[in-house]
Amino acid sequence: MNETFRPRSNFVWAGVSFILIVLFAVNSILVVANTAQRFFEILLCLMLGVSAYLIWVRPKLVLREEMIEVVNPLRTEFIAYANVLELDTKWTLTIIHTGGKTKVWVAPISGKRGWIAEKKFGWYGSGLPLTDSKNTDTQMMSESLNSFSGQAAYLIRERIKRIH
């Protein structure tokens, strides 16, 4: 069964973008008297709409039965699970495979402040150690399940485990 990873916040950003673009277009149609300027502004609205679609709606990560489909704004790439060498989550999820490196646009790091607060204080301080401990759990923010890159990397690792 295919599983699609795409943050819901992308649709929120796309919706906000499209609303602002439509408001700009309506303003251009109703207010601008010069036909050439109106044509230019409507053309600009179309280009901005296409850009918003390419940035916020099109990118996704599809985990298929035998391969990963990475859909970025201008390119789609298929990577077999067997070809995955490493998953790097430093700034965004990067799949390092036998064919090179593929960045996954829908899996950037996010939630830095929330991750730091959770790591430091837990639920209202319940996680604070009372004494110094040598066994501190170190985890990069980007690998945390609170970040999109960590969530996507986790899903890929679980698929690879099921296959092997």
C-alpha positions in Angstrom: 0.0 0.0 0.0 1.3 3.4 -0.9 1.8 6.0 1.8 2.1 9.7 1.0 4.0 12.1 3.3 3.1 15.7 3.0 2.8 18.2 5.9 -0.7 19.6 6.2 0.9 23.0 6.8 1.8 23.1 3.1 -1.8 23.2 2.2 -2.4 26.1 4.7 0.5 28.0 3.1 -0.8 27.3 -0.3 -4.3 28.5 0.7 -2.9 31.7 2.1 -0.8 32.2 -1.1 -3.8 31.6 -3.4 -6.1 33.9 -1.4 -3.5 36.7 -1.6 -3.0 36.1 -5.3 -6.8 36.2 -6.0 -7.2 39.4 -4.0 -4.3 41.0 -6.1 -6.0 39.8 -9.3 -9.4 41.2 -8.2 -7.8 44.5 -7.3 -6.1 44.6 -10.7 -9.3 44.0 -12.6 -11.4 46.4 -10.6 -8.9 49.3 -10.0 -6.4 49.4 -12.8 -7.6 51.4 -15.8 -4.6 50.8 -18.1 -5.2 47.7 -20.2 -1.5 46.9 -20.6 -0.9 47.2 -16.8 -4.0 45.0 -16.1 -2.7 42.3 -18.5 0.8 42.4 -16.9 -0.7 42.1 -13.4 -3.0 39.2 -14.4 0.0 37.5 -16.0 2.0 38.1 -12.8 -0.9 36.5 -10.8 -0.8 33.5 -13.0 3.0 33.1 -12.6 2.7 33.5 -8.8 -0.2 30.9 -8.7 2.0 28.4 -10.6 4.9 29.1 -8.3 2.7 28.6 -5.2 1.4 25.3 -6.6 5.0 24.1 -7.4 6.3 25.1 -4.0 3.4 24.2 -1.6 1.2 21.6 -3.3 3.2 19.5 -5.8 6.1 18.3 -3.5 5.4 15.0 -1.7 7.1 11.8 -0.6 5.3 8.6 -1.7 6.4 5.4 -0.1 5.5 2.6 -2.5 5.9 -1.1 -2.0 9.2 -1.4 -3.7 10.5 2.1 -4.1 10.4 5.7 -2.8 8.9 8.4 -5.1 10.3 11.8 -4.3 8.2 14.6 -6.0 10.0 17.9 -5.9 8.8 21.1 -7.6 10.4 20.5 -11.0 11.5 16.8 -10.8 10.3 13.4 -9.8 12.7 10.7 -8.8 12.2 7.0 -8.0 14.6 5.3 -5.5 14.5 1.6 -4.7 14.7 0.8 -1.0 17.6 -1.5 -1.7 19.6 1.5 -3.2 19.2 3.7 -0.1 22.6 4.0 1.6 21.9 6.7 4.2 19.3 9.2 5.3 20.7 12.6 6.3 18.3 15.0 8.1 20.6 18.0 8.7 18.6 20.8 7.0 16.1 18.8 5.0 15.8 15.1 4.5 18.4 14.0 2.0 18.3 10.4 0.7 21.8 9.3 -0.2 21.5 6.4 -2.6 23.6 4.5 -5.2 22.5 7.0 -7.8 23.6 10.1 -5.8 21.7 12.4 -3.4 18.1 13.4 -3.5 16.7 16.2 -1.3 13.1 15.8 -0.2 11.4 19.2 -0.3 8.5 18.2 2.0 10.7 17.2 4.8 12.6 20.3 6.2 13.5 20.6 9.8 11.0 22.5 11.9 9.9 23.2 15.4 13.4 24.1 16.8 12.1 26.0 19.8 9.5 23.3 20.6 12.1 20.6 20.3 14.5 22.4 22.6 11.9 23.0 25.2 10.7 19.4 25.1 14.3 18.2 25.3 15.2 20.5 28.2 12.0 20.6 30.2 9.7 17.8 29.1 6.1 18.3 30.1 6.3 21.3 32.4 9.7 20.3 33.8 8.9 16.7 34.6 11.9 15.6 32.6 14.4 17.7 34.5 17.0 15.5 36.1 17.5 16.0 39.8 21.2 15.0 39.6 23.8 15.2 36.9 23.6 12.1 34.7 26.2 10.7 32.5 23.6 9.0 30.4 22.2 12.0 28.5 20.2 11.2 25.5 21.5 13.2 22.6 19.4 13.5 19.5 19.7 16.0 16.7 16.7 18.2 16.3 16.3 17.1 12.7 16.0 13.5 13.7 13.3 14.2 16.2 9.8 13.1 15.4 8.8 16.7 16.0 10.4 17.7 12.7 9.2 16.8 9.2 12.6 15.5 8.2 12.6 13.2 11.3 9.1 11.9 10.6 9.9 11.2 6.9 13.2 9.5 7.8 11.4 7.3 10.4 8.8 6.2 7.8 11.5 5.3 5.3 13.6 3.4 7.9 10.5 1.5 9.0 9.7 0.5 5.3 13.3 -0.6 4.9 13.1 -2.7 8.1 9.9 -4.4 6.8 11.5 -5.3 3.5 14.7 -6.8 5.0 
